[in-house]
Amino acid sequence: MAYINIIEPEEATGSLKKIYEELEKKRRKLARIHKVQSLHPETIVAHMELYLSIMFSRSPLSRAQREMMAVVVSATNECEYCQRHHGEALNHYWKEGGRVRQLRTDYNQADLDKTDSLLCQLAQKLTLNPDEIDKEQDIKPLKNTGLSDRAILDAVLVISYFNFVNRMVQGLGVETDEQEVQGYKY
């Protein structure tokens, strides 16, 4: 149960009710990460706009790469909620549940190509030690794999976004269950 009061869909009125209805229409269900923001409905809208822009807009990075980094950030932060949600999303693309579980435990053992391995390395390092990111050690190797500056920007946006969301989930006690994790539109 969340650490703060939340307004459930059946109790929602006004703009919150409309926001909930729109989310359920677009995504088939309402995630607890949205409900935990119910006391400040405008943040749900801003949050979804940011999420959709970072995770679903046109990018040199694939959707799978973005979900992969989401899982690595969330595993690094020990955020079970986001690991499960975005592990499920990643498995939609990979279709290898064992490989997704391995990514959560140790991305070095997840049979990744060089680019994806470097993206995971950046995700973990930026999460743990943002002050240690180095152009030569961390950015140049990504460019050497053929990633553009835009791709690197998008990677950092994904990593930063999931650090934000992990802290919201963990700071407000958002929990998940198997029923919530499955059935979203990817």
Rosetta blueprint (number, residue, H / E / L):
1 M L
2 A L
3 Y L
4 I L
5 N L
6 I L
7 I L
8 E L
9 P H
10 E H
11 E H
12 A L
13 T L
14 G H
15 S H
16 L H
17 K H
18 K H
19 I H
20 Y H
21 E H
22 E H
23 L H
24 E H
25 K H
26 K H
27 R H
28 R L
29 K L
30 L L
31 A L
32 R H
33 I H
34 H H
35 K H
36 V L
37 Q L
38 S L
39 L L
40 H L
41 P H
42 E H
43 T H
44 I H
45 V H
46 A H
47 H H
48 M H
49 E H
50 L H
51 Y H
52 L H
53 S H
54 I H
55 M H
56 F H
57 S L
58 R L
59 S L
60 P L
61 L L
62 S L
63 R H
64 A H
65 Q H
66 R H
67 E H
68 M H
69 M H
70 A H
71 V H
72 V H
73 V H
74 S H
75 A H
76 T H
77 N L
78 E L
79 C L
80 E H
81 Y H
82 C H
83 Q H
84 R H
85 H H
86 H H
87 G H
88 E H
89 A H
90 L H
91 N H
92 H H
93 Y H
94 W H
95 K L
96 E L
97 G H
98 G H
99 R H
100 V H
101 R H
102 Q H
103 L H
104 R H
105 T H
106 D L
107 Y H
108 N H
109 Q H
110 A L
111 D L
112 L L
113 D L
114 K H
115 T H
116 D H
117 S H
118 L H
119 L H
120 C H
121 Q H
122 L H
123 A H
124 Q H
125 K H
126 L H
127 T H
128 L H
129 N L
130 P H
131 D H
132 E H
133 I L
134 D L
135 K H
136 E H
137 Q H
138 D H
139 I H
140 K H
141 P H
142 L H
143 K H
144 N H
145 T L
146 G L
147 L L
148 S L
149 D H
150 R H
151 A H
152 I H
153 L H
154 D H
155 A H
156 V H
157 L H
158 V H
159 I H
160 S H
161 Y H
162 F H
163 N H
164 F H
165 V H
166 N H
167 R H
168 M H
169 V H
170 Q H
171 G H
172 L H
173 G L
174 V L
175 E L
176 T L
177 D L
178 E H
179 Q H
180 E H
181 V H
182 Q L
183 G L
184 Y L
185 K L
186 Y L
